[in-house]
């Protein structure tokens, strides 16, 4: 991941860290795992587009939009694919 993506994920996780207790069990586990991975791997951390979309969805719902920032590398097709999906029903990988 490039520096811009790394910083974006860090901002998402930083905001979510403050509300992690408000999340359901699946989302909480996912966010806690991502925080651990972010600390351990730094910029070498791998995040799939689906994982990034889930983090953004959680951040928007529980923290806010983060100043309207959009994830680097998320294109219109990916946004369309993610519309209406409930990420809380899926197993995080």
C-alpha positions in Angstrom: 0.0 0.0 0.0 1.3 3.5 -0.7 1.7 6.2 1.9 -1.6 7.9 1.1 -3.6 4.6 1.5 -1.6 3.8 4.7 -2.5 7.2 6.2 -6.1 6.8 5.2 -6.4 3.4 6.8 -4.7 4.8 9.9 -7.2 7.7 10.1 -10.1 5.2 9.8 -8.7 2.9 12.5 -7.9 5.8 14.8 -11.5 7.0 14.7 -12.9 3.5 15.1 -10.6 2.8 18.0 -12.6 5.3 20.1 -16.0 3.6 19.3 -14.9 0.0 19.2 -17.1 -0.9 22.2 -20.2 0.3 20.3 -19.7 -2.2 17.5 -21.3 -5.6 17.2 -19.1 -8.6 18.0 -18.1 -9.3 14.4 -17.3 -5.7 13.5 -15.4 -5.2 16.8 -13.3 -8.3 16.2 -12.6 -7.1 12.6 -11.6 -3.6 13.7 -9.4 -4.8 16.5 -7.6 -7.2 14.1 -7.1 -4.4 11.6 -5.6 -2.2 14.4 -3.2 -5.0 15.4 -2.2 -5.6 11.8 -1.7 -1.8 11.2 0.6 -1.6 14.2 2.5 -4.8 13.3 2.9 -4.4 9.6 2.8 -0.7 9.0 2.8 0.3 5.4 3.3 -3.4 4.4 -0.1 -4.2 5.7 -2.5 -5.6 3.1 -6.1 -4.5 2.9 -8.5 -5.8 0.3 -11.0 -3.4 -1.3 -13.8 -5.2 0.5 -12.0 -4.7 3.9 -11.4 -1.1 3.1 -15.0 -0.6 2.2 -16.1 -2.2 5.4 -13.8 0.0 7.5 -15.1 3.1 5.7 -18.7 2.0 6.2 -18.1 1.5 9.9 -16.3 4.8 10.2 -19.1 6.7 8.4 -21.8 5.1 10.6 -20.1 5.4 14.0 -17.6 8.2 13.7 -18.7 10.3 10.7 -17.4 10.7 7.1 -13.9 11.9 8.2 -14.2 15.2 6.3 -15.5 13.7 3.2 -12.3 11.9 2.3 -12.5 9.1 0.0 -10.3 6.0 -0.1 -7.5 6.2 -2.5 -8.0 3.6 -5.3 -11.7 3.1 -4.8 -13.3 3.5 -8.2 -17.0 3.9 -9.3 -17.4 0.2 -10.1 -16.2 -0.8 -6.7 -18.6 1.7 -5.1 -21.5 0.3 -7.1 -20.6 -3.3 -6.1 -20.6 -2.3 -2.4 -23.9 -0.3 -2.5 -26.5 -1.9 -0.3 -24.3 -4.6 1.1 -24.4 -5.4 4.8 -20.8 -6.0 5.8 -21.8 -7.1 9.3 -23.1 -10.4 7.9 -19.9 -11.4 6.3 -16.9 -13.2 7.8 -13.9 -10.9 7.8 -10.7 -12.3 6.1 
